Amino acid sequence: MAESQERWYNRQAIERLAQHIPFEGDLACKSEMIEMLRGLVIHHGREMDPELFGFEARIELERLGLWQRIGHTES
């Protein structure tokens, strides 16, 4: 089944934030981005297919302890 447009947008937001966080130099901005990422993963992550995420995003989500919430209905 194809990914819905809304789910695609949410996955793109998670993936792009996760890829950008390691390169952010401003600690306040980095903290805010991590909180935004957490919110997105908590609200939408369980609906997403983990196979659709890229390597860099997966590594960062694992580092932040959020990867186990992707694609699982129960955490």
C-alpha positions in Angstrom: 0.0 0.0 0.0 1.3 3.4 -0.9 2.2 6.0 1.7 -0.4 8.7 2.1 0.6 12.3 1.4 0.2 13.3 5.1 2.3 10.4 6.2 5.0 11.2 3.6 5.1 14.8 4.9 5.4 13.7 8.5 8.2 11.2 7.6 10.0 13.8 5.6 9.9 16.2 8.5 11.2 13.6 10.9 13.9 12.5 8.5 15.1 16.1 7.7 15.2 17.1 11.3 17.1 14.0 12.3 19.6 14.6 9.5 20.2 18.2 10.4 20.5 18.0 14.2 24.1 16.6 14.3 25.3 19.7 12.3 23.5 22.4 14.3 26.0 24.5 16.2 23.6 26.6 18.3 22.7 24.6 21.4 19.4 26.3 22.0 18.3 25.7 18.4 19.5 22.1 18.6 17.5 21.5 21.8 14.4 23.0 20.2 14.9 20.8 17.1 15.3 17.7 19.2 12.0 18.5 21.0 10.2 19.0 17.7 11.6 15.7 16.5 10.4 13.9 19.6 6.9 15.4 19.3 6.7 14.3 15.6 7.9 10.8 16.4 5.6 10.4 19.4 2.6 11.5 17.5 3.3 9.9 14.1 6.2 7.5 14.3 4.2 4.3 15.0 2.3 4.7 11.7 5.5 4.8 9.6 7.4 2.1 7.8 11.0 2.0 9.3 12.2 0.7 5.9 11.5 4.0 4.3 14.0 5.9 6.5 17.5 6.7 5.3 20.7 5.6 7.1 21.6 9.0 8.6 18.1 9.6 10.0 18.0 6.1 11.5 21.4 6.6 13.2 20.3 9.9 14.7 16.9 8.5 15.8 18.7 5.6 17.5 21.1 8.0 19.2 18.2 10.0 20.6 16.4 6.8 21.7 13.5 7.4 19.3 14.0 4.7 16.7 12.1 2.1 18.7 8.9 4.2 18.3 9.1 4.1 14.5 6.7 1.5 13.1 5.6 0.0 16.4 2.1 0.3 17.8 3.4 -0.4 21.4 6.7 1.1 22.7 
